[in-house]
């Protein structure tokens, strides 16, 4: 029996330019992931590593010029990569929903909150009139928005960032989806509001039967909300394991660097702050061999010459479900 979501050997590329000068840039390479029913999978990595592109591929929302070059994406027993545009659109908003990181740009500033919410219920549930409005108000109440009846008629500019994000969560819950994708939903919020939104996610997780894919660069958030984690670097999944295993014993040097960077944030002495040297390589300018080799303190000649770790897309399992793509661990 399949998991709720299965991503098999997924590679994505983008065509930049046209004609003879056109260039095909690989963005994702051999992504192999799954999400079980009721599970929260965390996707972690720096900006530009491929987290958002992974979920855009899943949603059928790749940017212009983007295409899936290899692999399949399954949702329950349906192959999403084989569906028509109309069939994908029927799933989005009803069975698969997304919460983006900046609610002000995700919400239409020219429409009231209620107008934007009721469209989803009308399109996917056929609800009209008072029944539609009542459902919208109850959803706003479910995400702890005070005076939901008034907020229903407000325009987005009248709400704080935290309130707008709660509206986005309410919209995502409208049709009781099986999968909710949260793409950096706390990035634009202050620390206090972040904590409130994370508490809300954990509460909703207990009340709904939805699975979550939670995209973030913050390992602290992953520790609070996820069951399992996939660390993505330069378009590859480099480590995958339970959250407990990740914090107990990170195996990939990149994951270890992310951990050390987070620990450094607690130290008030700026001289002791740690950051991973170098930057994420850009598509079309990848180093030979392991893409992390130029930034890694454990690099060998083998790392510079060969892509780790023998088997692509499947990551070797080092111990009890803990998988890693690194020559240092599999040699």
C-alpha positions in Angstrom: 0.0 0.0 0.0 1.3 3.4 -1.0 2.0 6.3 1.4 -0.2 9.4 1.1 2.6 11.0 -1.0 5.4 9.3 -2.8 8.1 11.2 -4.8 10.1 8.8 -6.9 13.4 9.8 -8.6 12.2 13.3 -9.2 14.4 15.6 -11.3 13.4 19.1 -12.3 15.1 21.4 -14.8 14.5 24.9 -16.1 15.1 26.1 -19.6 16.8 29.5 -19.5 16.9 31.4 -22.8 15.7 30.2 -26.2 17.1 28.9 -29.4 20.7 27.9 -29.8 21.7 30.0 -26.7 19.1 28.2 -24.5 20.5 26.5 -21.5 18.9 23.7 -19.5 19.6 24.1 -15.8 19.1 21.1 -13.4 17.3 22.3 -10.3 16.3 19.1 -8.5 18.1 15.8 -8.8 16.7 12.4 -8.0 14.5 13.4 -5.1 13.0 10.4 -3.4 10.6 11.1 -0.5 7.4 9.9 1.0 4.8 11.3 3.5 2.6 8.9 5.5 -1.0 9.7 6.5 -1.0 11.9 9.6 2.8 12.5 9.4 4.6 15.8 9.4 7.7 15.8 7.1 10.1 18.7 7.4 12.1 19.9 4.5 15.2 21.8 5.6 18.0 23.7 3.9 19.3 27.1 3.0 17.7 29.4 0.5 18.3 28.2 -3.0 18.7 24.5 -2.1 15.5 23.3 -3.8 12.9 23.1 -1.0 10.3 25.3 -2.6 10.9 23.9 -6.0 10.1 20.4 -4.6 6.7 21.4 -3.4 6.0 23.4 -6.6 6.6 20.3 -8.6 4.2 18.4 -6.3 1.5 21.0 -6.8 2.0 21.3 -10.5 3.0 24.9 -10.2 6.6 24.9 -11.7 7.6 28.3 -13.1 7.7 29.1 -16.8 10.4 27.0 -18.4 10.3 24.4 -15.6 9.7 20.8 -16.3 10.0 17.4 -14.7 12.7 15.6 -16.6 12.6 12.2 -14.7 10.5 10.6 -12.0 6.9 10.4 -10.7 4.9 11.9 -7.9 2.0 9.8 -6.4 -0.8 11.1 -4.3 -2.5 8.1 -2.8 -3.0 5.9 -5.9 -3.0 8.8 -8.4 0.1 9.7 -10.4 0.1 13.5 -10.3 2.7 13.8 -13.0 0.3 12.0 -15.4 -2.7 14.2 -14.7 -4.0 17.0 -16.9 -3.9 20.6 -15.8 -7.7 20.5 -15.1 -7.3 17.4 -13.0 -4.5 18.9 -11.0 -6.5 22.1 -10.4 -9.4 20.0 -9.1 -7.0 18.5 -6.4 -5.4 21.9 -5.4 -7.4 23.7 -2.8 -9.5 20.6 -2.0 -7.3 17.6 -1.2 -3.9 19.4 -1.4 -3.5 22.9 -0.1 -0.5 25.3 0.4 0.3 28.0 2.9 2.9 30.4 1.6 5.4 32.4 3.6 4.2 35.9 2.9 0.4 36.2 3.4 0.2 39.8 2.3 1.3 38.8 -1.2 -0.7 35.6 -1.2 -4.0 37.4 -0.3 -5.6 39.7 -2.9 -5.5 43.2 -1.5 -8.6 44.2 -3.6 -10.9 41.5 -2.1 -12.2 41.1 1.4 -11.2 38.1 3.5 -14.7 36.7 3.1 -14.7 37.0 -0.7 -11.4 35.1 -0.9 -12.5 32.4 1.4 -15.9 31.8 0.0 -14.5 31.2 -3.5 -12.8 28.0 -2.3 -15.9 26.6 -0.7 -18.1 27.5 -3.7 -15.7 25.9 -6.2 -14.9 22.7 -4.3 -17.9 22.2 -2.0 -20.7 24.0 -3.9 -21.6 26.1 -0.8 -23.5 29.3 -1.4 -25.1 32.1 0.5 -25.4 31.9 4.3 -24.1 28.4 4.5 -20.9 29.5 2.8 -20.5 32.5 5.1 -21.2 30.5 8.2 -18.5 28.0 7.2 -16.0 30.8 6.6 -16.7 32.4 10.0 -16.3 29.0 11.7 -13.0 28.4 10.0 -11.7 31.8 11.2 -12.9 30.9 14.7 -11.1 27.6 14.4 -7.7 29.4 13.9 -8.5 31.6 16.9 -9.2 34.9 15.1 -11.3 37.1 17.4 -14.4 38.8 16.1 -14.5 36.5 13.1 -17.8 38.0 11.9 -16.1 41.4 11.5 -12.8 40.0 10.1 -14.8 38.3 7.4 -15.6 41.7 5.9 -12.1 43.2 6.4 -9.5 43.7 3.7 -6.0 42.2 4.2 -4.3 45.6 4.8 -6.3 45.9 8.0 -4.8 42.8 9.6 -1.4 42.2 11.1 1.0 39.7 9.6 0.1 37.0 12.2 -3.7 37.5 11.6 -3.2 37.3 7.8 -1.3 34.0 8.3 -4.1 32.7 10.4 -6.5 33.6 7.5 -4.2 31.6 5.1 -4.3 28.6 7.5 -8.1 28.9 7.7 -8.3 28.9 3.9 -6.0 25.8 3.7 -8.4 24.0 6.1 -11.5 24.9 4.2 -12.1 21.5 2.5 -10.4 19.3 5.1 -7.5 18.4 2.8 -5.4 15.2 3.2 -2.2 17.2 2.6 -1.2 20.7 3.8 2.0 22.2 2.5 3.4 25.0 4.6 6.2 26.9 2.8 8.1 28.9 5.5 4.8 30.1 7.1 6.6 31.8 10.0 9.5 33.6 8.2 7.8 37.0 7.9 6.6 37.0 11.5 8.1 38.2 14.7 9.3 35.7 17.3 6.2 35.9 19.5 3.8 35.5 16.6 5.9 32.6 15.2 5.5 30.8 18.5 1.7 31.3 18.4 1.4 30.1 14.8 3.5 27.0 15.6 1.2 26.3 18.6 -1.7 26.6 16.3 -0.2 24.1 13.8 0.4 21.6 16.5 -3.2 22.0 17.8 -4.6 21.7 14.3 -2.6 18.6 13.7 -4.2 17.0 16.7 -7.7 18.0 15.5 -7.4 17.1 11.8 -6.4 14.0 9.9 -4.2 16.0 7.5 -0.6 15.3 6.7 1.9 18.2 6.5 5.0 19.0 4.5 6.6 21.8 6.5 9.3 23.8 4.6 11.8 25.8 6.7 15.4 26.8 7.1 15.0 26.8 10.9 15.9 23.5 12.6 14.3 24.8 15.8 10.9 24.9 14.0 11.5 21.3 12.8 12.2 20.2 16.4 8.8 21.6 17.5 6.6 20.3 14.7 8.0 17.5 12.5 8.1 13.7 12.8 10.7 13.1 10.1 13.1 15.4 8.3 14.7 15.6 4.8 17.7 17.9 4.5 18.1 19.3 1.0 21.3 20.8 -0.5 21.9 21.9 -4.1 18.9 20.0 -5.4 19.7 16.7 -3.6 18.3 15.1 -0.5 21.5 14.6 1.5 20.0 13.3 4.8 16.7 11.8 5.8 15.7 10.5 9.3 13.4 11.0 12.2 13.7 14.3 14.0 15.0 12.6 17.1 17.8 10.9 15.2 18.7 14.2 13.4 19.2 16.1 16.7 20.9 13.2 18.4 23.4 12.4 15.6 23.4 14.4 12.4 25.5 12.4 9.9 26.0 14.7 6.9 28.5 17.5 7.3 26.0 20.0 5.9 23.4 19.0 8.5 26.1 19.2 11.2 26.9 22.8 9.9 23.2 23.8 10.2 23.1 22.4 13.7 26.2 24.3 14.8 24.9 27.5 13.2 21.7 27.2 15.3 23.6 26.5 18.5 25.8 29.6 17.9 22.7 31.8 17.8 22.3 31.2 21.6 25.8 32.6 22.3 25.9 36.4 22.9 29.6 36.5 22.0 29.6 37.3 18.3 33.1 36.0 17.9 31.8 32.5 18.7 29.0 32.6 16.1 29.4 29.8 13.5 28.4 29.9 9.9 29.0 27.4 7.1 31.8 28.8 4.9 31.0 29.6 1.2 27.6 29.7 -0.5 25.1 27.3 -2.1 26.2 26.6 -5.7 23.9 27.9 -8.4 22.4 25.7 -11.1 24.6 25.6 -14.1 27.8 26.2 -12.0 28.0 23.1 -9.9 31.3 21.9 -8.7 32.5 18.4 -9.8 31.7 15.6 -7.5 29.8 16.3 -4.3 28.1 19.7 -4.4 29.0 20.3 -0.8 32.7 19.5 -1.2 33.9 23.1 -1.5 32.3 24.0 1.8 33.1 20.8 3.7 35.9 20.3 6.2 36.1 16.6 5.5 36.5 16.8 1.8 38.7 14.1 0.1 39.8 13.5 -3.5 36.9 11.1 -3.9 34.4 13.8 -2.8 35.8 16.2 -5.5 35.6 13.5 -8.2 32.4 11.5 -7.7 28.8 12.2 -6.8 28.0 10.5 -3.5 27.0 7.9 -2.4 27.0 5.2 -5.1 23.2 4.8 -5.5 20.9 7.5 -6.9 18.1 8.2 -6.1 18.0 5.9 -3.1 20.0 7.0 -0.1 22.0 4.3 1.7 20.5 3.5 5.0 23.2 3.8 7.6 21.2 2.8 10.6 17.5 2.3 11.5 15.9 4.5 8.9 18.7 7.0 9.0 19.8 7.7 5.4 22.6 9.9 4.2 24.4 10.8 0.9 28.0 11.2 1.9 31.2 9.3 1.1 32.4 9.7 4.6 29.5 7.6 5.9 29.3 4.9 3.2 32.9 4.3 2.5 
